[in-house]
Amino acid sequence: MSSSDTSTAGGSSYIAQEADRIASDIDGYLKQNERKEMLRLLTCGSVDDGKSTLIGRLLYDSKMVYEDQLAALEVDSDRYGTTDTDFDPALLTDGLRAEREQGITIDVAYRYFSTARRKFIIADTPGHEQYTRNMATGASTSDLAIILIDARHGVLTQTRRHAFIVSLLGIRHVVVAINKMDLVDFSEPVYDRIRSDFTDFAAKLDLPDVHFVPIAALHGENVVNKSEKMGWYGGATLMHLLETVHIASDRNLIDLRFPVQIVNRPNLNFRGFCGTLASGVVRQGDEVMVLPSRKTSRVKTIVSFEGELTEAFPPMATTLTLEDEIDVSRGDMLVHPRNLPRIGREFEAMLVWMTEEAMVPGRGYMIKQAHKLVPARISDLRYQLDINTLHRQEASELPLNGIGRCRFTTEEPLIYDPYKVNRTTGSFIVVDRLTNNTVGAGMILDVSGELSDAERSKQTVTDSPYVMEHTSSVDARERSRQLGHRAFTLWITGLTGAGKAALAYALERRLFDRGCAVHVLDGGNTRLGLSRGLGFGPDDRSEHLRRAAEVARLSNDAGMITIASFLSPSATDRDAARELIGAERFAEVYLSAPIDFCRKRTGNDYYDKAERGELHDVAGINAPYEAPEQPDLELPTHELDLDGCVERVMSLIDARGWFESA
C-alpha cells in the first residue's frame, strides 16, 4: 500500500464508507469487523518522548475522534496543553487529572481504533522510571511495541530498559519511532546516528523484527501521512507498518495448553471446564490429559456463547466437556498426552521487581501463574542485569525496577513452559503474602541446555521435543482381570535395621505363591544400578526416591505389585512418591522399631561410626528421620515377628480390595 493509500484508508473517505455500510447493512458491517485481525501494541520509551502525542495523532489523523471530543479537547488544550497550539493530541490519552496537570503519563491508557485492514488495541505506557511496572503490564499482552526516542536526546537509559523488557517479554515486532524530528530540522544525520546507536544496543537482545521511522507526532509527519519534509526517508509510514506487520505466525498452534479457570456445573447433566485457550488447537474427539493428575479422556463438546464448535484455537474463551467423569479443578491444565509441558517445583526466571521494598532471597511469596496460586520462595538471586551494558552483576537483593535472574522453589508442582514457547504458561506474577500486592513479574527460562546431568534427571517431564509419552492399548482393567488382582505399591519405611528388606522379601514370597505378579524394589539394589553415583545428602536422597517412585509407577501401570523398601527419611519425599504413583494405589507401611533395637539388628558398627562422626547423613544420628504421622499401617517390628508383620500387611491389602480384579 502506498502512502496515499494509507492516508485514504485512515481518512474521511473510509469513515464515510463505513457510515454508509452501517446504515445499509449493520449485520454485514459487524461480521466484517469481527473477521478483521486484531493487533495489540504499546508505546514506550523515556519520559516526554511523545508517546501520548503519537497515539492522539494516530486517532486524529485516522478520523477516530468524535466531534464532541474534539470540541472538548480544544478547551482542554487551552487549559492543560503543552504544545502552544489549538490542539494537543496527548490529551486524548492522558485522562487522569494528575497526568494533564504534569504533562506526563502515569497509568496505562488503552485505546481502540480500526482501519480498513485491522483492528487495534493500543496501550499508552508511562515513561518515568518509577512507573516501569506499568509499562511491563502493558507489554505483557502486546504483539508489537513502538519505542519512541526523542531526536534531541537519542537513546537514553529508560529507552534501553524498555527495549530490554520488550525483548524479555517476547514481543517479536518493534517499531523504533524517532520523534520530534521537527526540533532537529528533520536532519537525516541525526536519524542515522540514533538508528545506529539503537541497532548496536539491540544486537544483544532477542528482537527479530525491528523497523525505524522518523516522525514528528505533533504535526503528523510520517504518522499516517507521508512527510514531505523528510524526502530522504524512503520507508513506510508508521500506520502502514502497523497495518501490514505479519503476526499470524506468532501464535503457538502446536502445544495445546488449556488452563482451567472455572468448573461450570449449572445442573446435574452438564459439567464443563471453562478457560481461555493459551495455545494449540483442540477439536471434538481429541484425547486430552489432565495435569497434574495425568488422567486422560476425550473432548466431548466445545461450547461457546454462540453454540457448539468443532474446534477452538487461541485466544478463544470456551468451555470443554469430557467423555469421562474425571476430576478436573481450577488451576489444572488440559493438554495433549503426547505433548506435555514441564512439571516441577524448581525453575529459573527473569524477574522484574515492581515495588519499593527490595526483593531479598529466602522470603516467601505467592506465585500466580495462569489460574493457579501457589506458595513459593525465591531461593537464589543468580545475578542482576546492568540495563545500560546488559552485563551481569552479583547482587544480594533486587531493587525497584531491577531485573535479575532468580531461582524459584514452589511448595507444590507448577505446570509450565519456557516463556519463549508459551507466554501464558511461561509467565507469572509475584504476590506479597501479607499485603496481597503484586510485587514482581517473571518470565520462566529454558535452562535445559545449562543443567548438569543430576539436575536434568530431576525434571519430571522431559524437555526434549523429540521424546513423547506413549499410551498402551492394554488398559488397567484388562490387566487386572487377567492377573486376578489390582496393581499397587507398598512403600515400606523405617530406620536402618528396622527390618524393611526382610519384610519386603517375605511379602514377595507370600504374594507370588498366591499367584500375584509382584516384585521388590529395594533401596540397596537400586543404589547399585539405577541410582549409582548419587550420595546420601538430602538432595541426592530425594532424587533417589523420585527415581524409585517412577519405577514403581511404571510397574503399577503394567499391572504389577511393587514392594518398595526404602529408608526414605523425608515426609516430603514420601508424599511426593504417593502423589506420583497415585494415592488410590499406594500404602505407606511404617516399621516403628526404636533406634536401640535397630542398632542391635544391624550387627555391625554402622550407628557407632555415625556417632563418632566417621559416617555422615545417617538418619536418626546425624541426619533427621521424619516418622510418618498417619501411616496406612504401623508395624512395631521390635514387638512382632516376621510372620505377624506379613499377616497384618496381607490384611491391609485385603481390606483395600486390591486382591479383587477391577
CORBELLIN-V329176 format. One record per backbone hydrogen bond with DSSP energy under -1.0 kcal/mol. NH is the residue of the N-H (numbers start at 1). CO is the residue of the C=O. Records with the same first field share a line. If there is no record, write none. Layout:
BEGIN
NH=CO, CO
END
This chain:
BEGIN
6=2
7=3
8=4
9=5
10=6
15=11
16=12
17=13
18=14
19=15
20=16
21=17
22=18
23=19
24=20
25=21
29=25
30=26
31=27
32=28
33=29
34=30
35=31
39=119
41=121
42=144
43=123
44=146
49=46
54=50
55=51
56=52
57=53
58=54
59=55
60=56
61=57
62=58
63=60
64=59
70=66
71=67
72=68
73=69
74=70
75=71
76=72
77=73
78=74
79=75
80=76
91=88
92=89
93=90
94=90
95=93
100=96
101=97
102=98
103=99
104=99
109=124
111=122
113=120
115=118
119=37
120=113
121=39
122=111
123=41
124=109
125=43
131=128
132=129
135=131
136=132
137=133
138=134
139=135
140=136
142=139
143=40
144=40
145=173
146=42
147=175
148=44
149=177
151=179
153=150
154=150
160=156
161=157
162=158
163=159
164=160
165=161
166=162
167=163
168=164
169=165
170=167
171=166
174=209
175=145
176=211
177=147
178=213
179=149, 177
181=215
183=180
184=181
186=181
191=187
192=188
193=189
194=190
195=191
196=192
197=193
198=194
199=195
200=196
201=197
202=198
203=199
204=201
205=202
207=205
209=172
211=174
213=176
215=178
216=221
220=216
221=216
222=225
223=220
233=230
238=222
239=223
241=237
242=238
243=239
244=240
245=241
250=247
251=248
257=279
258=334
260=332
261=274
262=274
264=272
270=267
272=264
273=320
274=262
275=318
277=316
278=257
279=257
280=252
282=312
284=310
285=299
286=283
288=297
289=335
290=295
291=333
294=290
297=288
299=286
300=321
301=321
303=319
304=307
307=304
309=302
312=282
316=313
318=275
319=303
320=273
321=301
323=298
326=324
331=260
332=329
333=291
334=258
335=289
339=336
342=416
344=414
347=408
349=406
350=443
351=404
352=441
353=402
354=439
359=398
362=378
363=360
365=376
366=431
367=374
368=429
369=372
372=369
374=367
376=365
377=409
378=363
379=377, 407
380=407
382=405
383=405
384=393
385=403
386=391
390=386
393=384
398=359
401=353
402=399
404=351
405=383
406=349
407=380
408=347
409=377
410=345
411=375
414=344
416=342
419=444
421=418
422=418
426=422
428=442
429=368
430=440
431=366
432=437
436=432
439=430
440=430
441=352
442=428
443=350
444=426
445=348
450=447
456=452
457=453
459=456
460=343
467=464
479=475
480=476
481=477
482=478
483=479
484=480
486=658
489=585
490=562
491=587
492=564
493=589
498=495
503=499
504=500
505=501
506=502
507=503
508=504
509=505
510=506
511=507
512=508
513=509
515=512
516=511
519=561
521=563
523=565
526=522
527=523
531=526
532=529
534=531
541=537
542=538
543=539
544=540
545=541
546=542
547=543
548=544
549=545
550=546
551=547
552=548
553=549
554=550
555=551
556=552
557=553
558=554
559=556
560=555
561=517
562=488
563=519
564=490
565=521
566=492
574=570
575=571
576=572
577=573
578=574
579=575
580=576
581=577
582=578
585=582
586=583
587=489
589=491
590=633
591=493
592=635
598=594
599=595
600=596
601=597
602=598
609=605
610=606
611=607
612=608
613=610
614=609
615=609
620=623
621=618
622=618
623=618
626=569
627=625
632=588
633=588
635=590
637=635
639=636
640=636
645=641
646=642
647=643
648=644
649=645
650=646
651=647
652=648
653=649
654=650
655=651
656=652
658=653
660=657
END
